[in-house]
Amino acid sequence: MLGIDAAWTAGQPSGVALAVCEGARWRLRAVAPSYDHFLNRAAGVACDAPPRGSSPDAAALLAAAEALAGGRVDLVAIDMPLARTPIVARRASDNAITRAFGGRYCGTHSPSAARPGPISDGLRAGFQDAGYPLRTANAQAGGLIEVYPHPALVVLAQAPRRLPYKVSKTRTYWPDESLAARRVLLAAEWARIVGLLATRIDGVEDALPPLPDDASGVARKAHEDMIDAIVCAWVGITALGGQAEAYGDAESAIWVPHEDGTAARFAG
């Protein structure tokens, strides 16, 4: 299972997570804060440089994942607007998620022809060419699916609203707290999310230990991106197991795990 927290521009890094099924359990095999870090890990090359943005290469990512997993990837789950037709505005999937989860503050951002535009088109086409077609129904057949961490996390946490875990929004979450206090609160939220993910995927806590108090802003953003990538992989696991729902239509669909764990109902 390959999960990708894909940036909408090539200038920003994208988190990547790989989970493998070991008997009755899934285990995190690798997680990285950028495409380059993931590719280097598969090649056995140390990468101490800060995460940087780059254009995604579907074939290279799949080859790296297969090298690390020791087998073929069944499903790729990406946090990125994807569609079978050009994306120029909000899609049926965006509206469906907002109807279902807007009351829990998990509405989607509005995509456009410019953002993510060519990056989305390139990702979808690249995975299609590699044998991973976009699935808007029946993710159990394998391929490529679109996911969205915010509603997935409220399902995982059984939370009434969107979880406060984004580095750039701590002042919005806790406007009356000092920077130091906001960092403590954010670290606690990250620890909570990592703990929840660890109930679904083994090895998550070892891969994402708490950051030191003096961690840089770059390190904090990388931590967030890796959490999102693991969430993407978890949603893919539920979709592959028939325990997620596709919100949208035949052109685009966003997959979210079922809160009751029942088999999927396909919307597209």
Salt bridges, closest charged atoms under 4 A:
GLU22 OE1 - ARG27 NE 3.38
GLU22 OE2 - ARG29 NH2 3.30
ASP36 OD2 - ARG52 NH2 2.77
ASP94 OD2 - ARG91 NE 2.95
GLU146 OE1 - ARG91 NH1 2.74
GLU189 OE2 - ARG192 NH1 3.07
ASP202 OD1 - ARG25 NH2 2.67
GLU224 OE2 - LYS166 NZ 3.25
GLU224 OE2 - LYS221 NZ 3.85
ASP225 OD1 - LYS221 NZ 2.56
ASP228 OD2 - LYS166 NZ 2.54
GLU245 OE1 - HIS258 NE2 3.20
GLU245 OE1 - ARG265 NH2 3.00
GLU259 OE2 - ARG104 NH1 2.89
